[in-house]
Amino acid sequence: MDEKKRYRKGMNVRRSVLGRAHVDEARAKETDFNAPFQDLITRYAWGEIWTRPGLPKKTRSMISIAMMVALNRPDELRLHLRATANTGVSRKEIQEVLMQAAIYCGVPAANNAFHIAAEVFTEADRQGVARRRATGKDES
């Protein structure tokens, strides 16, 4: 596959998983310094790995969450927790991933991940309520 095609495929997957707004914001922050890195992750993380047919996005999403716990990457963990709204991973499934991480990554790592997940879920719930109120679809 040529690099331009890999980039296009990667950008499509990146937008579908992380959301258009997040990707647009990241692209708006590109500089001469970080642009080569953004190009690299778009082509290879998103265009090469996330487009492979061997695993569905939902599974790749859960694996990514587990790896972010194992590697103690809280910012990337937040990113991938937010992305579950687009990958179909339920909160119950996230809970199970974090429970398994407690055994394989350690209780402190999982404890931190549960705290981060609670923050992400609270913010998502607030945004959902605000969105429903703004559209007049809030029954409360």
Secondary structure, DSSP 4 states (H G I P E B T S, - for coil): --HHHHHHHHHHHHHHHH-HHHHHHHHHT--TTTHHHHHHIIIIIIIIITT-TTS-HHHHHHHHHHHHHHTT-HHHHHHHHHHHHHHT--HHHHHHHHHHHHHHT-HHHHHHHHHHHHHHHHHHHHHHHHHHHHTT----
